[in-house]
């Protein structure tokens, strides 16, 4: 009897131990879920989407959590608004099934859309589109250290909306994430097709793989690759679709507290565009962006987006003086924050002589090749305010950036009969027609530039590119605030402002009295007046916020 009691006590003891461990793990799971949601919200700050934990009900061996996803930016704020999810939580430490014989972790969360909380119209639309099956299912295992592995899938769907039919064979997202948001990610999209009576687009399949190595503000660092072969687009009014293979690779990292990154876009095996081009590629490299500055910009952008999401200029919101005041305060905050973003970019993100942008565009066809190379480095030594940038002219911008622009193309790439259109540009010196080649080389070196071997001022270059603008500008002038005693301020001429008034603006600032004088002069274009009115509102917003 004693032996039997002992044997029977083993499963009882295991059950008690399981229950105790499960209850403890359940206590930890809630805080982990809250922490995870907080991390997600930080990552998505400024993107118009936010998660929240609506409720959390514990049971002996698990829990039920209700979470909500809220969209506050167009078009999703109107099309979706918010979606509620049901999360059935199984507490660990041991799980059976779920794709593996045995899994270990703090908890396993099974997620589904809370269809009962959708309005009747949306619920019916999804029920029809997914043929009565759940639109999506998700499974997440939270490890003891807070790391997660996840697998989310969307069932096949077919949606007919006012004659536009969207068909998707399914979607799967899987990966893992550590507590610092690093980890692997894999996405597979089955055949996706969108068509109406006159046009269509289809992607037979798309795969994305990624390795998240860190975060800078809300920006993800790491390596990602996307491939979508045989994309097909049939435009309205055409009979043959354009077909191509699409690929994208991105890479970003931090070196010496600076962000470096690259992005490559490739469009290959192009067909159906009358041999205009058979291959396209674009590569962008950036370097020398200060990490702390980018974090600050990210924070400011989140604040600005938060304020924008609260603005509502409809009749109901503006009905009362309180409502009007609230909306005005929000717009003042947006104006002030946008000014802070510009100031932070120039004072903390960009680094003189280090911040660099290099892009290369290449195209091929059966007739020839084209290559356009732009390599620019930031050389500014002062941090201009946003209002100062408005009055910047060529001489000011020439102090901000240096580099080269190269263009090399085969004439055969041009449509038949268009070569004669290049002659005026060749006579001006903007292009060089060298046998079967079209070339141009521009070197930006401060106030002077070299175009195809000929040195000139930036004003002279602008006169070649835009004769009307160049004709209006004087031969010299400091556009950063000093007055050109020989002939007025170039920016004043460009903006249509009398030189004497522009000089007063630069000395006194944009005062209400000066703005009224500009309006009464009758010589200033409406576009310029509107721009200065917005700047004046920004000026007024700054002290108003400081008083608060």
N, C-alpha and C positions, 0 to 999 in steps of 0.2 A: 504493500500500500504506500509506504513511504517513497519507494522508487517511482511509483505512478504519479504521486503528488509532485515529486521533484520534476518529472518529465513534463507534467501539465503546467508547472509553474514557469517553464522556460518561455513558451510563447506569450504567457501573460506578462512576464518580466520584459520581454522584447517589445510588447505592445505599449507597456507603461513607459519604457525608455524612449520608444518612438514618439509617443504622445508628448513627453516632456521636452525632447529635442525639437519636435515640430512646433510646440508652443513657443519655445525660445526663438527658433528661427523665424516664426511668424511675427514676433515683436520686432526682429531686426529687418524683416522684409518691408514693413511700412516705411521705415526711415530710409531704406535703400531706394524704394520706389520714389519717395519724395525727393531724394537727392538726385536720382536719375532724371526726373522731370525738370528739376531746377537746372541741371546741366544742359538738358535739351533746350530749355528756354533761353539760356545764356547763349548757346550756339546759334539759335534762330533769331536772336535779337535783331530788330530792324527789318525782318523779312515778312512781317505781317501775319505770323502764325504763333500761337501760344497754347501750351498744354496746361491743364490743371487737374488736380485730384479732387473729384467731387465727393466721394465717400469711400470708406474703407471699413468693411465689416469682417471681424475675425470669427473663425470657427475653430474647432479643436484641431483639425488637421489642415487648415488652409484659411482662405479668406476670399472675399469678393470685393474687388476695387472697381469703382466707376471713374473713368477719366474722360476728359473733354478736350477736343481740339477746336480752337477758335481762330477764325480767319478775320483779319481786320483791314486787309488791303484788297483793292480791285484786282482781278474780277472775282476772286474766291469769296470775298465777304458777301457779295450779293448772290452768287451762284450756289454757295455752300453754307456760308455763315458759320455754323458750328456742327460738329459731329461728336456724338457720345459713344464711348466704347465700354464694353463689359470685359473685365479681366478676372477670370477664374484662377485663383492662386493655390497651388499645391505646395505646402511647406515640405522642406527636405528633412533630413539630409540625404535621403535615397529616393530615386524615382525609377519606376519600372516602365518600360515602353518608351514611346516618344522617339522612335527611330533608332534607339540603342537598347540593348538588353538591360543595362543598369546605368543610371546617371547620378552624379553626386552634385549637390549644390544647396544653396540656401532656400531657393524656391523655383518653381516652374510656373510661368504665367501663360495662360491660354487666352488670347485676345480675339474679340469679334465685335463687329459694329452693333450697337444697340438699336436695332431696327424699330423697336417700339417707341423710341424717342424721336424718330423722324416724323415730319409732318406727312399727312396721308399721300400727298402728291409725290413727294420724293420717295417714300416707301414703295409706292406702286411702281414708280419708274425703275428703281433698283430691282424689285422683285421680278419685273418683266425682263429687264436687261440681263439678269443673271439666271433666268429660267428657274426661279424659286430657290436657288442655292445661296448660301451666304456669300456676300460680295468678296470678303477677305477673311483670312484666318492667320493668326500669328502665334508663335510659340517662342518664349524667351526663358532661358535658364540663368538665374542670377547666382554666381559663385560665392563662396564664403568670403572672398576678399573684395566683393563688390563688382567684379568683372561680369560681363554678360555675353552669352551666345544667343543668336536670334535667327528665326526663319519665318518670314512672312510671305504669303502667297495670295494672289488674286485669281479667282475663278474666271473661266472664259465668259465673255459677255458680248451682247449685240444690242446696240442702242440706236433707235430710229427717232431722230429729233427734227421735225419739220422738213423731212426729205433728205436730211444728212444722216447717213448710216455710219456708225462707228462699230467696228468689229475687232475684238481683241481675243487672242487665243490663251492669254494668261500672263502672269507676271510673278516673279519670285525674287525676293530680297533676303539675303542671308549674310552672316558674318559674325564677328565678335568685337567686343569693345571693352577696354580696360577702364579703370576709374578715371584716368586722365584723357579719355575719349580716343586713345590710339587703338588701332586694330585693323582687321581685314574686312573688306566688303565685296560682295558679289551680287550682281543684278543680271537676271535673264528675262528678256521680254519676248514672248512668242509673237506670231504674226499680228501686226497691227495695220488696220486699213480704215481710211476715212474717205468717203465718196458721196457725191451728190449727182444730179442729173448731168452736170457738165464737166466735172473735174474729179480727180481722185489722187490719193497719196497712199503708199503702202510701204511697210518695212517688214520684210520676211522674218527677221529676227534681229535682236540687239543684245549685246553682252557688255557689261561693265565690270571691270575688276579694279580694286583699289586697295591701297595701304595707307591708312591715316597715321601720320607720325607726330602730329601735334596740332595746336591751334594758336592763331594770333587774332585776338578779339573773336569775331565770329567767322573768320576765314580758316578753312581747313588746309593743313599742310600735308604733303605726302605725294604719292605717285598714283595716277589713275589712267586707265585706258578704256576707250569705248570703241566697239566695232559694230557696224551695221552694213552688211553687204547687200547689194542689189536693191537699194532704195529706189522707188519708182514714183515719179510725179507727173501726172497728166494735167496740164493747165487748160483752163477754159479756152475754147476756140482752136485747140490743137488736136491732131489725130494720133501723134506718136509721143509716148511718154519719154521723159528724160530719166535715164537709169544710171546709177553710179554706186560705187562702194564708198562708204563714209567711215573715217577713222579719226579719233581724237586722242592725243596723249597730253597729260599735264604732269608737271613735276614742280615741287616747291619745298624749300628748306630754309633754315636759319643758319647763317654763318657770321660770326663776329657781331651778333645782335642786329644783323641786317637780313631782310628777306630777299631771297633769290628764287627765281622761278622761270619756267618756260611752258609754252603751250604750242602744240603742233596740230594743225587741222589738215587732213588730207582727203581729197575727193579724187578717186581714181576710177579707171575704166568707164569714163563718161560716154554715154551713147544717147542718140536722139536729139542732139543740138546742132545738127547740120555741120559737123566737123569743126565747129568754132573752137572748141577746146576739148581735149581728151583727158587732161590731168591738171589738177590744181593743188597747190599746197601753200600753207601760210604758217610761218613760225614766228613766235613772239617771245623774246627773252627780256626779263626785267632783273635789275640788281640794285643794291644800295638803298633799299627802303627801310627806314629805322623801325624796329619792332615796337618799341614803346610808343612811338608816334602813331603807328597803325592801330595799336590797341586803343589809344585815346580817340582816334577818328571813329573807330568802331563803336565806342561808347557814345560819342556824340550823335552818330547816325541813328543809334537805337533810341536815344532821347528824342531826336527829331521825328522819327517814325512814330513813336508813342504819341507825340503831340498831334501829328497829322491824322492818326487814326481816331483821335477824339474830336477833330473838327467836323462840324456839321452845319452847313450854311442853309439848310432848308427852312421853310417858314416856321415850323414848330420850334426849332432850336433858337430862332432869332425873334421869337414872339415877345419875350420879356426882356427888360433891361439887363437882368442877371444873365440871361442866355447870350445876349449880345456881348456883354462884358467878357464872359467866359471864352467865347469864340475869338474875340479880339486878343485876349491874353494868350490863347493858344497860338495864334498867328504871330504874335510878337515873339513868342518862344521859338517858333520855327525860324523866323528871320534871324534872331540872335544866334541860334545854334548853327544855322547854315554859314553865318559869318565866322563862327568859331571853327567850323570844319575847314574852311579855306585857310584861315590863319594857321591852324595846326598842320595842315599839309605842307605849307611853305616853311613853317618855323621848326617843325619836329619830324616830319616824315622824309622830306627830300633832303639829300645831303650833297653839298657842293662838291662837284668833281667825282662823285661816286654814284649817285642815282642815275641809272642808265636804262634806256629803252631801245631795243634792237629788233626790227621786224623785217622779214623777208617774204615777199610774195612771188611765187613762181607759177607759170602756166605753160602747158605744152599742147600742141596740136600736131597733126600730120604735116603741117606747113612750117612749123618753127617753134621758137621758145620766147618767153618773156620773163624778165627778172627785175624786181624792184626792191631795193635795199635801203632801209632807213635806219640810221644809227645816231641817236641823240643822247647827250649827257647834260644833266642839269648843272648850270654854272652860276645860278643866282647867289648873291651874297647877303641880300636883305630879304625880310619876310614881308611882302606887301599885304595890306589889308584888302578885303574884298572890294570896298569902294574905290580904292586906289587902282585896282585892276581895270575898272571901267574906263579910266582915262589913259590907260597904257597905250602907247603907240609902238611903232617898229623899233625905235632906239631902245625902249625899255625892255621889250621882249628879246632883243638881241643880247642883252646881258644875262638872260635867264637860261639860254640853251645854246649849245654848240654841237656840231656833228656833221654828218654827210648824208646826202640823198643820191643814190645811183639808180639809173634806169637803163636797161639794155634789152632790146627787143629786136626780133627779126621782122622786117617789113612785111614778109609773107603772112604774118599773123593778122594783119589788118584786113578788113573787108575790101573786096575788089573795088578799085576806083577811089579809095579814100586817101591814097598817098599824097595827092595834090593838096589836100587840106593841111598837110604838115608844113608846106613851104613857108607860110607866114611865120610860123613858130621857129623855123630854121633861120629865116632872115633876121628875126629878133635876137637870135642867139640862145633861145630857150632849149632847142634841140640841135643835135648834130646828126645829119644824114650821111652815114659813112657806108657807101656801097649798099649792101643788103641789110644794113643795121640801122637802128634808131637808138641814139645814145644821149644821155644827159647826166652831168655830174655837178652837184651843188655842194659847196663846202661852207658851212656857217661857222664863222670865227669872230664872234663878237659883233662890233659895229660894221665890219666889212665882210663881204661874202665873195666867193669865187664861183662863177657860173661858167662851166665848160672852158676853163682856163682864163677867163676874163674877170679881173677884180673890180668890184663896184660896192657902193653902199647898199644897205638893206632897203633904203627908200627907193633907190634906182631899180632894185630887183622887184619891189612891189609895183613900181610904175610899169614894168614889163608885164607882170602878171595881171594887174588890174589898172589900166591906164587912167580911168576916171579917178580912182583913189589916189594914184600917184600924182596926178595933175593938181589935185586939191591940196596936196601937202607941200609945205615949204621945203627948202633945201636942207635946213638943219633945224634942230629944236630938241630940247630935253622934254620928253613926254612924261616923266615921272613926277612932275610938280613944278619944275622950273619953267620960266617963260622964255620963249624965243624972241629976243628983242628985234631980230631982223624981220620977222614976218608973222609972228603969232604962233600959237601952239598947234601942232599937227592934229592932236586929238580933238581940239576945238573945231578945226575945219571938218574933220571926218564926222563929228557929231552934229554939225550944223549950228554950233554955238558961237556967237560973236567973241573974238579973242579977249576983249576987255572983261566980258562976263566970266569966261573960263578962268581968267587970271584971278578974279575975285573968289571964285569957287575954290581954287587951289589954296588961296590964302586964308579965307574965312570959313571954309567948309560949306556944306550944302544947307544953308539956313532957309527957313520958311520965306523970309523976305526975298532972298535970291531966287527961290523957286517961283515966287509970284512975278518977279521981274522977267524971268525966262518966259513965263506964260504970256505976259503982256507985250513982249518984244515982237511977237508975230513972225519971227524968223526961225524959231527952233522947231524942228520936225516933231510931230506928235509922238513918234516912237521914242525919241530922246527924252521928251517930257515924262512919258510913262515910266521910263527906266529910272529917272531921277526921283520921281515920286515914290517908287518902291525903295530906293536907297534912303530917302528921307524917313520912311516908315521904319526901316531897320535902325537908323540912328536914334529915333525916338524910342524904339523898343528896348535898346540896351539900358538906358538909365531907368526906365520903368521897371525892368526886371531887377536892377540893382537895389532899388528901394524896397522891394519885397524881401 
